[in-house]
Amino acid sequence: MKMHPLIDQEKQQLAKKYRRENRIVSIMSNIVSAILVLLLLYFCISKNLVIFLKTLTEMRFLIGFFYFIIIYILYAIIQFPFVYISGYKTEHRYGFSTQTFAAWFKDWLKSFFVTFIIGAILFETIYLITNIAPDFWWLWLSLIMILISVILANLFPVLILPLFYKTTPMENEPLKKRIIEICNHAKINIKGIYSINLSSKTTKANAAVIGLGNTKKIVLGDTLLNNYTEDEILSVCAHEITHDHEHHIWWLILWQSLSTFIMFYIFYKIHPFFYGLAGFEKIDDIASFPLFVLIFVVLSLILNPLGSAISRYYERRADQGALNLTKTPEAFISLMAKFCNNQLSIAYPNPIIEWYNYSHPSSGKRIAFAEKWNP
């Protein structure tokens, strides 16, 4: 495919190098994680850990809680080098990160504890439900996971986002007025338009409509507000507003819910064979957790192309909506080109990689789509 003239070819070569380095780190991280799981199972480390914990307490809840703490810390330790390389070293090397190591490490600790809390809740839920509902655990777990996803989406802007970023009401009144006009045209209600201090951590730009119901608001990165034209910013906003107008979040939750049901049901049907091979008799055996994770990850990898395709469909819908709302295809095109040049996104990726892993159409395809748009 011919390179669009607004896309810097030298930056595209740098983008491929940047993405390749991150991909290698991700692959190595996954390999190490898989090795950890296999070691825990093959050398009966997981089983022996549960046996040891049973000597300390007879309460199943506490056994599970202490088990999760140990496994979680072990996993965090072996993953830390990869998180450090991809999240700090690489981002600095390519000029994206604006954080000192101390600031980055502070964020890592916050993420560590937030993930621990959510993970502990999910872990205890899994082994409570599998224990009390051995025949229909897959159904109950699917429903509970869906409920938790909705709750987290609603609470994210209130409880989690403020831990990492500061949001303030957007001060650019003329721009705010234009965004509100688009919201009114799309007939969506928001609780406010805010600027978020992305520049405290990165040079990358972004925007989103976050939250559900009474927590819904538009947030614009200060990096976007400071480095892009008003028409380009409006293209971003209109894209996000279309997501909300067409209820894409709810549709994605629906599709994710169906995927969750499918994965848990397949898991339910195949787990006796794999659990038997690993020496586990029941699904509610806490020591089987590494195997639970392994099977679930494999199923997720198998279903990933379907999820990516569904996501790309809604992103194309949002691009169409953005163009219809703003009627400025040239601003949309320059926005996509800037993302390629400034944030090192690959405009024309390998088709197989795009098919399998891209949640958005590639920038090159989005530019071509805007060029063909008709009012």
C-alpha positions in Angstrom: 0.0 0.0 0.0 1.3 3.4 -1.0 2.4 5.6 1.9 0.3 8.7 2.5 2.3 11.9 1.9 1.6 13.2 5.5 3.2 10.2 7.0 6.9 10.5 7.7 8.6 7.4 6.2 11.6 7.7 8.5 9.3 7.8 11.5 7.6 4.7 10.2 10.9 2.9 10.2 11.4 4.1 13.8 7.8 3.0 14.6 8.6 -0.5 13.4 11.7 -0.7 15.6 9.8 0.6 18.6 6.9 -1.8 18.2 9.3 -4.7 17.5 11.2 -4.1 20.7 8.0 -4.0 22.7 6.8 -7.1 21.0 10.0 -9.0 21.9 9.7 -7.9 25.5 6.0 -9.0 25.6 6.9 -12.4 24.1 9.7 -12.9 26.6 7.4 -11.9 29.4 4.8 -14.4 28.3 7.4 -17.2 28.0 8.7 -16.5 31.6 5.1 -16.5 32.9 4.4 -19.8 31.2 7.6 -21.3 32.6 6.5 -20.1 36.1 3.1 -21.8 35.7 4.7 -25.1 34.5 7.2 -25.1 37.4 4.5 -24.5 39.9 2.6 -27.5 38.5 5.4 -29.9 37.5 7.3 -29.7 40.8 4.1 -29.6 42.9 5.1 -26.2 44.3 1.5 -25.1 44.2 0.3 -28.2 45.9 2.9 -28.1 48.6 2.2 -24.4 49.2 -1.5 -25.2 49.9 -0.5 -28.1 52.1 1.8 -25.8 54.1 -0.9 -23.1 54.4 -3.4 -25.7 55.8 -1.0 -26.3 58.7 -1.4 -22.6 59.6 -5.2 -22.3 59.3 -8.2 -24.4 58.5 -10.2 -21.5 57.0 -10.5 -22.0 53.3 -10.9 -18.2 52.7 -7.6 -17.5 54.5 -5.8 -20.4 52.8 -6.9 -18.9 49.4 -6.0 -15.4 50.5 -2.4 -16.2 51.7 -1.9 -18.4 48.6 -2.9 -15.6 46.3 -0.6 -13.1 48.1 2.4 -15.4 47.7 1.7 -16.2 44.0 0.9 -12.6 43.2 4.1 -11.3 44.7 6.1 -14.0 43.0 4.6 -13.2 39.6 5.1 -9.4 40.2 8.8 -10.0 41.0 9.5 -12.0 37.8 7.5 -9.6 35.7 9.1 -6.4 37.0 12.1 -6.4 34.7 9.8 -6.6 31.6 7.5 -3.9 32.9 10.5 -1.8 33.7 12.0 -2.2 30.2 8.8 -1.6 28.3 7.2 0.9 30.6 10.3 3.0 31.5 13.5 2.3 29.5 11.9 1.9 26.1 9.5 4.8 26.6 12.5 7.1 27.6 14.6 5.8 24.7 12.0 6.9 22.2 11.2 10.2 23.9 7.8 9.3 25.2 8.1 9.1 29.0 8.4 12.3 31.0 8.7 10.6 34.3 11.6 10.2 36.6 12.3 6.6 37.8 10.9 7.5 41.3 7.7 8.8 39.8 7.4 5.7 37.5 8.1 3.4 40.4 5.4 5.1 42.5 2.9 4.5 39.7 4.0 0.9 39.5 3.4 0.5 43.2 -0.1 2.0 42.9 -0.8 -0.4 40.0 0.6 -3.3 42.1 -1.9 -2.6 44.9 -4.9 -1.8 42.7 -4.4 -5.0 40.7 -3.8 -7.0 43.9 -7.2 -5.8 45.4 -9.1 -6.6 42.2 -7.2 -9.9 41.7 -7.8 -11.0 45.3 -11.5 -10.4 44.9 -11.7 -12.4 41.7 -9.6 -15.2 43.1 -11.7 -15.6 46.2 -14.8 -15.4 44.0 -13.6 -18.2 41.7 -12.8 -20.6 44.5 -16.0 -19.7 46.5 -18.3 -20.4 43.5 -16.4 -23.5 42.3 -16.7 -24.9 45.8 -20.4 -24.2 46.4 -21.7 -24.8 42.8 -19.6 -27.6 41.4 -22.0 -28.2 38.5 -22.9 -24.7 37.4 -19.9 -22.7 38.5 -19.2 -21.7 34.9 -22.6 -20.0 34.6 -22.4 -18.2 38.0 -18.8 -17.1 37.4 -19.7 -15.7 34.0 -22.5 -13.7 35.4 -20.3 -12.4 38.3 -17.4 -11.5 36.0 -19.8 -9.5 33.8 -21.2 -7.7 36.8 -17.7 -6.9 38.1 -16.7 -5.5 34.6 -19.7 -3.1 34.6 -19.0 -2.0 38.2 -15.3 -1.3 37.4 -16.3 0.6 34.2 -18.6 2.8 36.4 -16.1 3.3 39.2 -12.9 3.7 37.1 -13.2 7.6 36.7 -14.1 8.0 40.4 -11.8 5.6 42.2 -9.0 4.5 40.0 -8.2 7.3 37.5 -7.5 9.9 40.2 -4.8 7.6 41.7 -2.7 8.1 38.6 -3.8 11.4 36.9 -5.2 14.8 37.9 -8.2 16.0 36.0 -9.4 19.6 35.9 -12.3 21.2 34.1 -11.2 22.2 30.6 -10.5 26.0 30.5 -10.7 26.5 26.7 -14.3 27.8 26.6 -14.6 28.2 22.8 -13.4 24.6 22.3 -15.6 23.4 25.1 -18.6 25.1 23.4 -17.8 23.3 20.1 -17.6 19.9 21.9 -20.9 20.5 23.7 -22.5 21.3 20.3 -21.3 18.0 19.0 -22.7 16.3 22.1 -26.0 18.0 21.7 -26.1 17.0 18.0 -25.4 13.4 18.9 -27.9 13.6 21.8 -25.7 12.4 24.6 -25.5 13.6 28.1 -22.2 14.0 29.9 -21.2 15.3 33.3 -18.4 17.5 32.2 -15.4 18.0 29.9 -12.0 17.7 31.6 -8.4 18.0 30.9 -6.2 15.2 32.2 -2.5 15.8 32.9 -1.0 13.1 30.6 2.1 15.3 30.2 3.1 14.3 33.7 3.9 10.9 32.4 4.1 10.9 28.6 4.2 12.9 25.4 1.5 10.8 23.8 -2.0 12.2 23.3 -5.3 10.7 24.0 -9.0 11.4 24.8 -12.0 9.3 25.9 -15.5 9.3 27.1 -15.2 7.4 30.4 -17.6 6.1 33.0 -21.2 4.9 32.8 -24.4 6.7 33.8 -23.8 9.4 36.4 -20.0 9.1 36.1 -19.8 9.7 32.3 -17.5 12.5 31.2 -15.1 13.5 28.4 -11.4 13.7 29.3 -8.9 15.2 26.9 -5.2 14.8 27.5 -3.3 18.1 27.9 -0.9 16.7 25.3 -3.7 16.6 22.9 -5.0 20.1 23.8 -1.5 21.6 23.5 -0.2 19.9 20.3 -3.2 19.5 18.0 -5.5 21.9 16.2 -9.0 22.5 17.3 -10.4 20.6 14.3 -8.2 17.6 15.0 -9.3 17.7 18.7 -12.9 17.8 17.6 -12.3 14.7 15.4 -11.1 12.8 18.4 -14.0 14.0 20.5 -16.5 13.2 17.8 -15.1 9.7 17.5 -15.5 9.1 21.2 -18.9 10.7 21.3 -20.1 8.4 18.5 -19.0 5.4 20.6 -21.3 6.7 23.3 -24.2 7.7 20.9 -24.3 4.3 19.4 -23.8 2.5 22.7 -20.7 0.8 21.6 -19.5 0.3 25.2 -22.7 -1.7 26.0 -22.4 -3.6 22.8 -18.8 -4.5 23.6 -19.8 -5.5 27.1 -22.5 -7.7 25.5 -20.0 -9.3 23.1 -17.4 -9.7 26.0 -20.2 -11.3 28.0 -20.9 -13.8 25.3 -17.2 -14.5 25.0 -17.0 -15.0 28.8 -19.9 -17.5 28.7 -18.2 -19.4 25.8 -14.8 -19.5 27.5 -16.1 -20.6 30.8 -18.4 -23.3 29.3 -15.6 -24.7 27.1 -13.4 -24.6 30.2 -16.1 -26.5 32.1 -16.2 -29.2 29.4 -12.5 -29.7 28.9 -11.1 -29.1 32.4 -11.6 -32.7 33.8 -9.2 -34.0 31.2 -6.4 -31.5 31.8 -6.9 -31.4 35.6 -6.7 -35.2 35.6 -3.4 -35.0 33.7 -2.0 -32.5 36.3 -3.2 -34.7 39.3 -6.1 -32.5 40.4 -9.5 -34.1 41.1 -11.8 -31.1 41.6 -12.1 -27.6 40.0 -12.2 -26.0 43.4 -8.7 -27.2 44.4 -6.8 -23.9 45.2 -3.6 -25.5 44.2 -4.9 -25.9 40.6 -4.9 -22.1 40.1 -1.8 -22.1 37.8 -3.6 -24.6 35.6 -6.8 -22.6 35.7 -4.9 -19.5 34.5 -3.0 -21.5 31.8 -6.2 -22.9 30.3 -8.0 -19.6 30.5 -5.1 -17.7 28.8 -5.0 -20.3 26.0 -8.8 -20.0 25.4 -8.4 -16.2 25.4 -5.6 -16.3 22.8 -7.8 -18.5 20.6 -10.8 -16.1 20.8 -8.7 -13.0 20.5 -9.1 -12.5 16.7 -12.9 -12.5 17.2 -12.7 -9.8 19.9 -10.3 -7.8 17.8 -12.5 -7.9 14.7 -15.6 -6.8 16.8 -13.6 -4.0 18.3 -12.4 -2.8 14.8 -16.0 -2.8 13.6 -17.1 -0.4 16.3 -14.0 1.7 15.7 -14.9 2.0 12.0 -18.4 3.0 13.1 -16.9 5.7 15.4 -14.7 7.0 12.5 -17.8 7.2 10.3 -19.6 9.1 13.1 -16.7 11.5 13.6 -16.6 12.4 10.0 -20.4 12.8 9.9 -20.4 15.0 13.0 -17.5 17.3 12.1 -17.5 17.1 8.3 -13.8 17.8 8.3 -12.1 14.8 6.7 -8.9 16.7 6.2 -8.6 17.2 10.0 -9.2 13.5 10.6 -6.5 12.6 8.1 -4.0 15.0 9.6 -4.9 13.7 13.1 -4.2 10.1 12.0 -0.9 11.1 10.3 0.2 13.0 13.5 -0.5 9.9 15.6 1.7 7.9 13.2 4.5 10.5 13.3 4.3 11.6 16.9 3.3 8.4 18.7 5.1 5.9 16.3 2.0 3.9 15.4 2.5 1.8 12.3 0.4 3.0 9.4 0.5 -0.2 7.4 1.1 -3.1 9.7 1.5 -6.8 8.8 -2.1 -7.9 7.8 -1.9 -11.0 10.0 -0.8 -9.0 13.1 -3.6 -6.5 12.4 -6.2 -9.3 12.0 -5.1 -11.0 15.2 -4.3 -8.2 17.6 -5.4 -4.7 16.4 -8.4 -3.3 18.3 -8.5 -0.4 15.8 -8.1 -0.4 12.1 -4.6 0.6 11.1 -4.0 4.3 10.6 -3.4 3.9 6.9 -6.8 2.3 6.5 -8.4 5.0 8.6 -6.9 7.7 6.4 -8.0 5.9 3.2 -11.5 5.6 4.7 -11.6 9.4 5.4 -10.4 10.1 1.9 -13.4 8.2 0.5 -15.9 9.8 2.9 -18.8 11.6 1.3 -21.0 14.1 3.2 
